[in-house]
Amino acid sequence: MKISGRVYHKQPESVSKNTWAQFSIGQIVHHKLFDYRGVIFDVDPRFKGSDEWYEQVARSRPPKNKPWYHVLVDDTTHQTYVAERHLEKDDGQLPINHPLIEALLGEYVDGQYQPRQSVN
């Protein structure tokens, strides 16, 4: 499936030797600064956005060489791009309410969504 030119049914690209993603696709997380829940639907091993976006949006200047996550925000239609240091595991057992859940992720089992299997 393509959204904004990206393919999201793939597994994330591998992270470098010195960078390990703390969270995975399908995991429910909580944003520590902005207090929202969401589910990860893609992982970048390091920042993949533009320098302009980083300067305008990432005001706390999180590291670009650490993992960044694409997150569907609960009870909205929004998606966010979040640095790993701003996320923590959400221990609640409630599923996420977002219109793209079914298109991007598989079944909800034991507090997290199963990654979609690649059709390629």
RALIN-V431447 format. One line per field, one symbol per residue. ss: DSSP state (H for helix, E for strand, C for the rest). psi: psi as a letter, one per 30 degrees, with the letter a starting at -180 (. if undefined). A space follows every 10 residues. Layout:
ss = ???
psi = ???
//
This chain:
ss = CEECCEECCC CCCCCCCCCC CCCCCCCEEE ECCCCCEEEE EEEECCCCCC HHHHHHHCCC CCCCCCCEEE EEECCCCCEE EEEHHHEEEC CCCCCCCCCC HHHHEEEEEC CEEEECCCCC
psi = kkkhfkkggl llllllegjk kfllkfkklk jeeghlllkk flkkflkgal eeeeeeeiff hlkfglkkkk kkkkgaglkl jkkeffllkj flgklkjkfg eeeflakjkh glkkkkkkg.
//
